[in-house]
Amino acid sequence: MSGTQKCRGCAYPTAPDKQWGRTDKHYIASVNKALTSTIAGMVLAEYGLQVDDPIAPLLHEYSSYFADPAKAGLTLRQLLNMQSGFVWNEWSSNDLALLWKSTDFTEFLLERSNAGPGSSWVYNSAGPNMLLKALDGVVDGGIRSWADANYYAKLGITDYEWQSQPDGTPEGAARMLLRPRDMLKVGIAYLNKGVWNDEQVIPVDWVNKVSNVEVVSGAGSYSYYFWHRSLNGINYISADGDGGQYINIFPEQNMVIVMTQGNYLEWPLYVNQADSIMGIYVLPAVVN
């Protein structure tokens, strides 16, 4: 919730602007990337695709861009690990703002120069959108309906808002609103090796892929749109988003911590705040 405001003559602070409840959906920002990863892993298993397959054959309508050998060589693994090779900077430039103003997210990315997939790690929110665009043509009935039936509904997630790219393809990098209780279900499914209600919803192979570091970058260790982090000497896997949205999975402690904040565009405030809550209060209570 937002902070309270004090008023003159009041014995107590005024009520907060919004009191959050269990049925309220929260904007989860880039936590949606981890959901995109999960859906991708499920689609790959269902349709017999491999992470080292090139993405080009899945994007027939953009074939002209793949005449560039670097772009033609881009694999699903490289896209999922932020190693696509495209010239991009959304942390200290305006590439993300320009992406969201464009009319075709996939074309906006493919128009960029490419230094060679795997050449470096660069955080890129256009990539997950292009990935969902590719998978949309793979599954029966389109990726939105497929993901709802095969993933969200099976976890009992029915009240969510999944916004769209300009062409109607679901957004793969952000623009998702989800209840914190449903964020917890996502984390628990990973904690349980992809099983929910005795059903293998997420392939165990995908859980294992996410659980092992693929790339070590200056920003941290990364794997399939999930972060690998450590706090107080305890390792955990994190799906996180701008403003302080977290699904933190602690395999050794058999624990998932979900956090939401409203501190959008206020890095590192929200990081420090989350780490303080977990490091000072939560972890000492569960670790001997």
GITA-V105218 format. One record per helix or strand. SS is the DSSP state (helix for helix, strand for strand). FROM is the first residue (numbers start at 0). LEN is the number of residues. If there is no record, write none. Layout:
SS:FROM:LEN  SS:FROM:LEN
This chain:
strand:24:3  helix:30:17  strand:53:1  helix:55:3  helix:59:8  helix:68:4  strand:74:1  helix:75:5  strand:85:1  helix:94:7  helix:104:6  strand:113:1  helix:124:12  helix:142:13  strand:160:2  strand:163:1  strand:169:1  strand:175:4  helix:179:12  strand:194:2  strand:198:2  helix:203:8  strand:214:3  strand:219:4  strand:225:6  strand:233:8  strand:244:6  strand:254:5  helix:268:18
